[in-house]
Amino acid sequence: MFRLLLIFSYFVLFSAESASEYDLNILHYNDFHARFVETSPTGTACNPSNSPCIGGFARLATLVRERLISEPYSLLLNAGDSFQGTIWYNILRWNVTQDFMNMLPHDAHVLIVQAAAFTQYLGEIKLTFDESGKLLRWAGNPHYIGNEIVQAPDVVEKINKYLPGIEEKANEKIGTSLVELSSNCTCAECNYGNFICDAFMFAALPKAGPNTWNYAHFCAINRGVIRANIEEGVITYESVMVSNPFLNNVEVFDLKGKHVLEMLEFAVANVPWPGARMMQVSGLRATFDGSLPVNSRVLNVTVRCIECDIPRYEPLDLEKYYKVVSQSFIGNGGDGYTMISENRKNIEVLGVDYDILMKYIRHQSPVFVDTDGRITITNACQV
């Protein structure tokens, strides 16, 4: 608040003296996503043997402080999305973000313009106003936060205080996998998507009634929640959290067959780009032809019965209500799945996605999972 008052006083004094125009310099960054430590040039984990590490909060702090010396009346804005993204947030949550953010003199959290993401850039924009407050012109100057920028020692010191606890939790063994769990889920069925949905279906089993062998008919998740592969070998806490970082609730709800069909059509509509809304499933089989017009690409859908002695796949009944397992993100209409949020009912929460997934990994370890024909697409990812 004091900095804002100081800057405001500066502009009042400056405009009174010049009576023509004045400048407002703004430093800004966005989509921090818990990148406290340095990263690769693409924002993934730092690996110096592949490429020089960049960014990180320590380098960001150095550059901000240097620019504030050159432009002392600048505003410093964090334009949001500071939290989820790395294991730092998953383990330490909001407190660690607040601790580091307080090391810089932030003035506000207002989106003006964007400067990439993951501390790759510090944005700088100078706005020139006339005496009536009308914007006359602007000039932008983003600064790349490269490896040559020295990491601020006080920030590095704070990082090193947190690291032992972070590393201990990150390296906790959850299980092992005999195969790679692939996040390549954009235009086809993927084995990691299968595994996640199988885990969610497994979590629904204890709620099964006397006349059903499972509580839910099928699982459907959006491919966007799967952010990274899990490699063959030891599965750690970190590998699970990095691959599924969003902390969604896993929910069971009732959805009518006609809305299930609408959901599946939307999944292959390729809006806003090819594969953007692709789904992964369990307990459901679907066949698509991506060359057909939008909303007519679903050729066949079958759902595994749960009111049967021997599970089998039966044609989707458009008038029947099915119990669906999914995550709260698309359950609430995220990624445009409003046909779910506007039509579902009897919502129940099974737990948090990463916790359910870790329990299933422990149960199944050593993990092996394939692609088994749940989704068949010809002419995939066509607009």
C-alpha positions as CSV (number, residue, x, y, z in Angstrom):
1,M,0.0,0.0,0.0
2,F,2.8,2.4,0.8
3,R,4.4,1.8,-2.6
4,L,1.1,2.5,-4.3
5,L,0.7,5.8,-2.4
6,L,4.3,6.7,-3.2
7,I,3.8,6.0,-6.9
8,F,0.5,7.9,-7.0
9,S,2.2,10.9,-5.3
10,Y,4.9,10.7,-7.9
11,F,2.4,10.9,-10.8
12,V,0.5,13.7,-9.2
13,L,3.7,15.7,-8.8
14,F,4.9,14.8,-12.3
15,S,1.7,15.6,-14.1
16,A,1.5,19.0,-12.2
17,E,5.0,19.9,-13.4
18,S,4.7,18.7,-17.0
19,A,1.0,19.3,-17.7
20,S,1.4,17.3,-20.9
21,E,2.1,13.6,-20.5
22,Y,3.5,11.0,-18.1
23,D,4.7,7.4,-18.1
24,L,3.6,4.5,-16.0
25,N,6.0,1.5,-16.0
26,I,4.6,-1.9,-15.2
27,L,6.6,-5.1,-14.5
28,H,4.5,-8.2,-14.7
29,Y,4.6,-12.0,-14.8
30,N,1.9,-14.6,-15.0
31,D,1.3,-18.4,-14.9
32,F,4.0,-18.9,-12.3
33,H,2.5,-22.4,-11.5
34,A,4.8,-23.1,-8.5
35,R,8.1,-22.8,-10.4
36,F,10.1,-21.9,-7.4
37,V,13.3,-23.7,-8.6
38,E,14.9,-23.3,-12.0
39,T,13.4,-25.2,-14.9
40,S,14.2,-26.5,-18.4
41,P,13.6,-23.9,-21.2
42,T,10.1,-25.5,-21.7
43,G,9.1,-25.3,-18.0
44,T,9.7,-28.9,-17.1
45,A,12.1,-30.3,-14.5
46,C,15.6,-28.8,-14.8
47,N,18.2,-31.2,-16.4
48,P,21.5,-29.3,-17.1
49,S,22.8,-32.2,-19.1
50,N,20.1,-31.6,-21.8
51,S,20.0,-27.7,-21.8
52,P,20.9,-24.8,-19.5
53,C,18.3,-24.3,-16.7
54,I,16.4,-21.0,-16.7
55,G,13.8,-19.1,-14.7
56,G,12.9,-20.0,-11.2
57,F,11.8,-17.5,-8.5
58,A,15.4,-16.7,-7.5
59,R,16.2,-15.4,-11.1
60,L,12.9,-13.7,-11.3
61,A,13.6,-11.8,-8.0
62,T,17.0,-10.7,-9.4
63,L,15.6,-9.3,-12.5
64,V,12.7,-7.6,-10.8
65,R,15.0,-5.9,-8.3
66,E,17.3,-4.8,-11.1
67,R,14.4,-3.3,-13.1
68,L,13.1,-1.5,-10.0
69,I,16.5,0.2,-9.6
70,S,16.3,1.4,-13.2
71,E,12.6,2.3,-12.9
72,P,11.9,2.9,-9.2
73,Y,8.3,4.0,-9.7
74,S,7.3,0.8,-11.5
75,L,4.3,-1.3,-10.5
76,L,4.9,-5.0,-10.0
77,L,2.0,-7.1,-11.0
78,N,1.4,-10.9,-10.6
79,A,-1.3,-11.7,-13.2
80,G,-2.4,-15.0,-11.6
81,D,-2.1,-18.8,-11.7
82,S,0.6,-18.9,-9.1
83,F,-0.3,-22.2,-7.5
84,Q,-0.8,-25.7,-9.0
85,G,1.9,-27.0,-11.3
86,T,4.7,-28.6,-9.4
87,I,5.2,-30.8,-6.3
88,W,6.0,-27.7,-4.3
89,Y,2.4,-26.7,-4.3
90,N,1.1,-30.2,-3.9
91,I,3.1,-30.6,-0.7
92,L,3.2,-27.1,0.8
93,R,0.1,-25.6,-0.8
94,W,-0.6,-21.8,-0.4
95,N,1.7,-21.1,2.5
96,V,4.9,-21.6,0.5
97,T,3.6,-19.4,-2.3
98,Q,2.8,-16.6,0.1
99,D,6.3,-16.9,1.7
100,F,8.1,-16.4,-1.6
101,M,5.7,-13.8,-3.0
102,N,6.3,-11.6,0.1
103,M,10.0,-11.4,-0.9
104,L,9.0,-9.0,-3.8
105,P,7.1,-5.7,-3.5
106,H,3.9,-6.8,-5.4
107,D,1.4,-4.0,-5.9
108,A,-1.5,-6.0,-7.3
109,H,-2.7,-9.2,-9.1
110,V,-4.3,-7.7,-12.3
111,L,-3.9,-9.2,-15.7
112,I,-2.7,-6.5,-18.1
113,V,-0.7,-8.5,-20.7
114,Q,1.0,-11.9,-20.7
115,A,4.6,-12.8,-20.5
116,A,4.7,-16.5,-21.4
117,A,4.7,-18.7,-18.3
118,F,6.8,-20.7,-15.8
119,T,9.1,-17.7,-15.0
120,Q,10.5,-17.8,-18.6
121,Y,10.0,-14.0,-18.9
122,L,9.5,-10.9,-16.9
123,G,7.2,-8.6,-18.8
124,E,7.7,-4.8,-18.9
125,I,5.3,-2.3,-20.4
126,K,5.5,1.5,-20.3
127,L,2.2,3.3,-20.7
128,T,2.2,7.0,-21.6
129,F,-0.9,9.1,-20.6
130,D,-1.9,12.7,-21.3
131,E,-3.0,15.1,-18.5
132,S,-6.6,13.8,-18.7
133,G,-5.6,10.2,-18.2
134,K,-6.0,9.2,-21.9
135,L,-3.6,6.5,-23.0
136,L,-1.4,8.0,-25.8
137,R,1.0,5.1,-26.5
138,W,2.7,2.1,-25.0
139,A,5.9,0.1,-25.5
140,G,6.5,-3.5,-24.4
141,N,9.8,-5.0,-23.5
142,P,9.8,-8.6,-22.2
143,H,13.0,-9.9,-20.5
144,Y,14.0,-13.5,-21.0
145,I,15.0,-15.0,-17.6
146,G,18.0,-17.0,-19.0
147,N,20.7,-19.0,-17.3
148,E,23.0,-16.0,-17.3
149,I,20.9,-14.2,-14.7
150,V,22.2,-14.7,-11.2
151,Q,19.9,-16.3,-8.7
152,A,19.1,-14.1,-5.8
153,P,21.0,-15.5,-2.8
154,D,18.2,-14.8,-0.3
155,V,15.7,-16.6,-2.4
156,V,18.1,-19.5,-2.9
157,E,18.6,-19.7,0.8
158,K,14.9,-19.9,1.4
159,I,14.6,-22.6,-1.4
160,N,17.3,-24.7,0.4
161,K,15.4,-24.5,3.6
162,Y,12.4,-26.1,2.0
163,L,14.2,-28.6,-0.2
164,P,14.9,-31.5,2.2
165,G,11.2,-31.9,3.1
166,I,10.2,-31.6,-0.6
167,E,12.8,-34.1,-1.8
168,E,11.9,-36.6,0.9
169,K,8.2,-36.6,0.0
170,A,8.9,-36.4,-3.7
171,N,11.0,-39.6,-3.6
172,E,8.5,-41.6,-1.6
173,K,7.9,-44.9,-3.4
174,I,4.3,-45.6,-4.3
175,G,4.9,-48.7,-6.4
176,T,6.5,-49.9,-9.7
177,S,5.4,-50.1,-13.3
178,L,6.5,-52.7,-15.8
179,V,5.6,-50.4,-18.7
180,E,5.5,-46.7,-19.5
181,L,2.3,-45.0,-18.7
182,S,1.8,-42.7,-21.7
183,S,0.3,-39.2,-21.6
184,N,0.0,-39.2,-25.4
185,C,-3.8,-39.1,-25.0
186,T,-4.8,-36.4,-27.5
187,C,-6.1,-38.3,-30.5
188,A,-6.4,-41.9,-29.3
189,E,-6.9,-44.2,-26.4
190,C,-3.8,-44.1,-24.1
191,N,-2.8,-46.7,-21.5
192,Y,-2.3,-44.1,-18.7
193,G,-5.8,-42.8,-19.3
194,N,-7.1,-46.3,-19.1
195,F,-5.3,-46.9,-15.8
196,I,-6.6,-43.7,-14.2
197,C,-10.2,-44.5,-15.2
198,D,-9.7,-48.1,-13.9
199,A,-8.5,-46.6,-10.6
200,F,-11.6,-44.4,-10.4
201,M,-13.9,-47.4,-11.1
202,F,-12.0,-49.4,-8.5
203,A,-12.8,-46.7,-5.9
204,A,-16.5,-47.0,-6.7
205,L,-16.6,-50.8,-6.0
206,P,-17.2,-50.6,-2.3
207,K,-20.5,-48.7,-2.9
208,A,-21.9,-51.5,-5.0
209,G,-25.4,-52.7,-4.0
210,P,-26.6,-56.3,-3.5
211,N,-27.7,-56.7,-7.1
212,T,-24.7,-55.0,-8.8
213,W,-21.0,-55.9,-9.0
214,N,-20.0,-52.2,-9.2
215,Y,-21.6,-49.0,-8.3
216,A,-20.7,-47.1,-11.5
217,H,-21.3,-48.1,-15.1
218,F,-18.3,-46.4,-16.6
219,C,-15.6,-43.7,-16.2
220,A,-14.8,-40.8,-18.5
221,I,-12.1,-38.2,-18.0
222,N,-10.8,-35.4,-20.1
223,R,-7.3,-36.0,-21.5
224,G,-6.2,-32.6,-20.3
225,V,-5.8,-33.8,-16.7
226,I,-3.0,-36.1,-17.8
227,R,0.1,-33.9,-17.9
228,A,3.1,-36.2,-18.1
229,N,4.2,-39.8,-18.6
230,I,5.1,-42.2,-15.8
231,E,8.2,-44.0,-16.8
232,E,8.8,-47.8,-16.4
233,G,10.3,-48.6,-13.0
234,V,9.7,-47.0,-9.6
235,I,6.6,-44.8,-9.3
236,T,7.2,-42.0,-6.9
237,Y,4.9,-39.5,-5.2
238,E,6.4,-36.8,-7.4
239,S,5.8,-38.7,-10.7
240,V,2.1,-39.2,-9.8
241,M,1.6,-35.6,-8.7
242,V,3.4,-34.1,-11.7
243,S,1.4,-36.3,-14.1
244,N,-1.9,-35.4,-12.3
245,P,-1.4,-32.0,-10.6
246,F,-4.9,-30.6,-10.4
247,L,-6.4,-32.0,-7.2
248,N,-9.8,-32.7,-8.6
249,N,-12.5,-34.5,-6.7
250,V,-13.5,-37.9,-8.1
251,E,-17.3,-37.9,-8.4
252,V,-20.1,-40.4,-9.2
253,F,-23.3,-39.0,-10.8
254,D,-26.3,-40.0,-12.9
255,L,-26.3,-39.0,-16.5
256,K,-28.8,-39.9,-19.1
257,G,-27.7,-41.8,-22.2
258,K,-28.5,-39.0,-24.7
259,H,-26.2,-36.7,-22.7
260,V,-23.5,-39.4,-22.7
261,L,-23.8,-39.5,-26.5
262,E,-23.6,-35.7,-26.6
263,M,-20.5,-35.8,-24.3
264,L,-18.8,-38.3,-26.7
265,E,-19.6,-36.2,-29.7
266,F,-18.1,-33.2,-28.1
267,A,-14.9,-35.2,-27.2
268,V,-14.2,-35.6,-30.9
269,A,-15.5,-32.3,-32.2
270,N,-11.8,-31.0,-32.1
271,V,-12.7,-27.6,-30.7
272,P,-10.8,-25.4,-30.3
273,W,-8.1,-27.5,-31.8
274,P,-7.7,-31.2,-32.8
275,G,-7.9,-33.5,-29.8
276,A,-8.5,-30.6,-27.4
277,R,-11.4,-32.3,-25.6
278,M,-10.5,-36.0,-26.1
279,M,-11.7,-38.4,-23.4
280,Q,-10.3,-41.5,-21.8
281,V,-12.7,-44.2,-20.5
282,S,-13.3,-47.4,-18.6
283,G,-16.4,-49.5,-18.8
284,L,-17.4,-48.0,-22.1
285,R,-16.4,-48.7,-25.7
286,A,-16.8,-46.2,-28.5
287,T,-16.1,-46.1,-32.2
288,F,-15.7,-42.8,-34.0
289,D,-15.0,-41.5,-37.5
290,G,-13.4,-38.1,-37.5
291,S,-14.1,-37.5,-41.1
292,L,-17.8,-37.2,-40.6
293,P,-19.5,-33.9,-39.8
294,V,-19.3,-32.6,-36.2
295,N,-22.0,-34.1,-33.9
296,S,-22.3,-37.2,-36.1
297,R,-18.9,-38.8,-35.6
298,V,-19.9,-41.4,-33.0
299,L,-20.6,-44.7,-34.8
300,N,-21.2,-47.0,-31.9
301,V,-21.2,-46.9,-28.1
302,T,-21.5,-49.8,-25.7
303,V,-21.5,-49.7,-21.9
304,R,-20.5,-52.5,-19.5
305,C,-23.5,-53.8,-17.5
306,I,-23.3,-53.8,-13.7
307,E,-26.6,-55.5,-13.0
308,C,-25.4,-58.8,-14.5
309,D,-23.7,-61.9,-13.2
310,I,-21.1,-61.9,-16.0
311,P,-20.1,-58.4,-17.2
312,R,-20.8,-57.7,-20.9
313,Y,-21.1,-54.7,-23.1
314,E,-24.5,-53.5,-24.1
315,P,-25.7,-50.8,-26.6
316,L,-26.0,-47.3,-25.1
317,D,-29.6,-46.6,-24.2
318,L,-30.3,-42.9,-24.8
319,E,-33.2,-42.9,-22.3
320,K,-31.4,-44.7,-19.5
321,Y,-29.6,-43.1,-16.6
322,Y,-26.0,-44.3,-16.1
323,K,-23.8,-43.9,-13.1
324,V,-20.7,-42.1,-14.3
325,V,-17.3,-41.7,-12.6
326,S,-15.4,-38.6,-13.5
327,Q,-13.5,-35.6,-12.0
328,S,-15.0,-32.4,-10.7
329,F,-13.4,-30.3,-13.4
330,I,-15.6,-31.6,-16.3
331,G,-18.4,-32.5,-13.9
332,N,-18.7,-28.8,-13.3
333,G,-18.6,-28.0,-17.0
334,G,-14.9,-27.4,-17.5
335,D,-13.5,-27.6,-21.0
336,G,-17.0,-26.9,-22.3
337,Y,-18.6,-30.1,-21.0
338,T,-21.8,-28.3,-20.1
339,M,-23.9,-31.2,-21.2
340,I,-22.6,-32.9,-18.0
341,S,-22.9,-30.0,-15.6
342,E,-26.3,-29.0,-16.8
343,N,-27.9,-32.5,-16.8
344,R,-26.2,-34.6,-14.1
345,K,-27.8,-35.4,-10.8
346,N,-27.2,-37.4,-7.5
347,I,-23.6,-36.3,-7.2
348,E,-21.4,-38.2,-4.8
349,V,-17.7,-37.6,-4.0
350,L,-15.4,-40.6,-3.8
351,G,-12.2,-38.8,-2.9
352,V,-9.4,-36.7,-4.4
353,D,-8.0,-38.0,-7.7
354,Y,-4.3,-38.3,-6.7
355,D,-5.1,-40.1,-3.5
356,I,-7.4,-42.6,-5.3
357,L,-4.7,-43.1,-8.0
358,M,-2.0,-43.7,-5.5
359,K,-4.1,-46.3,-3.6
360,Y,-4.7,-48.1,-6.8
361,I,-1.1,-48.1,-7.8
362,R,-0.2,-49.7,-4.4
363,H,-2.9,-52.2,-4.9
364,Q,-1.9,-53.1,-8.5
365,S,1.9,-52.9,-8.2
366,P,3.7,-53.9,-10.3
367,V,1.6,-52.0,-12.8
368,F,1.1,-53.1,-16.4
369,V,-1.7,-51.8,-18.6
370,D,-2.2,-51.7,-22.3
371,T,-4.6,-50.1,-24.8
372,D,-7.4,-52.6,-25.3
373,G,-9.8,-51.1,-27.8
374,R,-11.9,-49.0,-25.5
375,I,-11.7,-46.2,-28.1
376,T,-11.4,-46.8,-31.8
377,I,-11.0,-43.7,-34.1
378,T,-10.5,-43.6,-37.8
379,N,-9.5,-40.2,-39.3
380,A,-8.6,-39.0,-35.8
381,C,-8.1,-35.3,-34.9
382,Q,-9.7,-33.9,-38.1
383,V,-11.3,-30.5,-37.8
